[in-house]
Amino acid sequence: MSLINKLKGLHSEGVISMHVPGHKNNTIGKLSDVIKPEYDLTEIPGLDDLHDPAEILRELNDKLSLKQEGYYAQAMVNGTTNGIICGIYALNETASHFYIVGEAHKSVYHGVSLVNASYSVISIDELYEVDLENACVVFTSPSYTGTLIKNIGEHINYIRKNEAFSIIDAAHGAHLSITENFKESLLLSEADAVIESYHKMLPALTMASVLFTKNLEIHERIMHYINQFETSSPSYLVLASIEYAQEFYNEYDDTVFFEKRTALINHLKEYGVKVAEPDDPGKLMLTSAKGAYNLERSLRNEGIYSEMVTDEGVLWCLPLWHEDDSYPFKELLDKITKLKPAADSAAPVKDIAVLEGKVCHENIVPYPPGVPLVLKGNVITNKDIKRIKHYQVNHVKIEGIDYNINYYMNEAEL
Ligand SMILES: Cc1ncc(COP(=O)(O)O)c(C=O)c1O
């Protein structure tokens, strides 16, 4: 089957999206009004230059910067991944050490490893014990599952007072502060750089992200690397979708969202699904008596696709419902009514015993969420092996396993 046929098939089956991108199969907002193949142009006269914007793209960046006074903005077409890596390259010019707070996406580790930076992973409490002078602190907030770091503005303030820099990976937070009923945007934290994936929760095309920077010098330094790492043929469709998502954000009314969210939660509970509500009202974590992995499969059997499943639960990214959206809400409720436990299905487990006690040569990363389980250079323990097997049985894709196995197999042959 070809990719095109696969995509057409999913579309014609009418599958229901509880995952990113935020336009939910073009049912939230109406991206198809502005995204048309005939608008897929290049940097012809009048369409400016994304990496040295002076005209229409400068106007777009200016509009984006109005999201929070005091920030410069740059639309990006290579996702937050590229923004994070470029941010780390730029800050590495002056930072003597990187502190990564809590769990971070693999792009953060790729960034520090590419620049060969010295780094350590710390908790929030440890932030107040380490030497911050000339360091750069990387936060992730909200987390993939919708948890926000409390009082982040105070931590940023403390970092700045200690002459250090801060980057927030806010990939999952582009919709925050969309109304006063959503928790606070990370742009209120005053961090030096905040990077948001517009595509995750807002109606924008996949890969649409925005870099926000607090001062011009850091902005220009990061742009220096964006210029080198980002495609020189940016998609005008992705760029137009960023403008569209920003307008959606500016005009959003949350009345319908909270009505539908409450109705959905009540309906899930009625049909035996337990619902946890994280800080971000746009996320829900679901579990059921048969466990999270079984629940994810039974939802999929009914044509409801979730964002992720882990031991903690099935993660749903809620649609930003609004007046006149075309999201199939009634169909979603009907499908939940029909949920039944899925047949047991353990995936085959790859024999990874050879890796126990060995030094990891490529990050081992369950994907999603893309947070490394074992980092390159660390020893792969018996606990890690058990964890990896557990993920494998439950159909979670693990990146880096084959690379490590091949590495040690080849070494054995030598
Ligand atoms: C916490 C976190 N940061 C960064 C990223 C990368 O964002 P993007 O897909 O926009 O490159 C992800 C992707 O899932 C993520 O979960």
The ligand as an SDF file (V2000), in Angstrom:
LIG
                    3D

 16 16  0  0  0  0  0  0  0  0999 V2000
    8.4590   18.1290   24.7830 C   0  0  0  0  0  0  0  0  0  0  0  0
    8.6950   18.2250   23.2930 C   0  0  0  0  0  0  0  0  0  0  0  0
    9.5670   19.1250   22.8330 N   0  0  0  0  0  0  0  0  0  0  0  0
    9.8330   19.2690   21.5200 C   0  0  0  0  0  0  0  0  0  0  0  0
    9.1880   18.4780   20.5900 C   0  0  0  0  0  0  0  0  0  0  0  0
    9.5010   18.6690   19.1460 C   0  0  0  0  0  0  0  0  0  0  0  0
    8.5390   19.4990   18.5620 O   0  0  0  0  0  0  0  0  0  0  0  0
    8.3330   19.5460   16.9900 P   0  0  0  0  0  0  0  0  0  0  0  0
    7.5020   18.3420   16.6420 O   0  0  0  0  0  0  0  0  0  0  0  0
    7.5780   20.8330   16.7450 O   0  0  0  0  0  0  0  0  0  0  0  0
    9.6430   19.5320   16.3330 O   0  0  0  0  0  0  0  0  0  0  0  0
    8.2610   17.5170   21.0160 C   0  0  0  0  0  0  0  0  0  0  0  0
    7.5820   16.6650   20.0380 C   0  0  0  0  0  0  0  0  0  0  0  0
    6.7340   15.8630   20.3290 O   0  0  0  0  0  0  0  0  0  0  0  0
    8.0220   17.3780   22.4090 C   0  0  0  0  0  0  0  0  0  0  0  0
    7.1640   16.4520   22.8760 O   0  0  0  0  0  0  0  0  0  0  0  0
  1  2  1  0
  2  3  1  0
  2 15  2  0
  3  4  2  0
  4  5  1  0
  5  6  1  0
  5 12  2  0
  6  7  1  0
  7  8  1  0
  8  9  2  0
  8 10  1  0
  8 11  1  0
 12 13  1  0
 12 15  1  0
 13 14  2  0
 15 16  1  0
M  END
$$$$
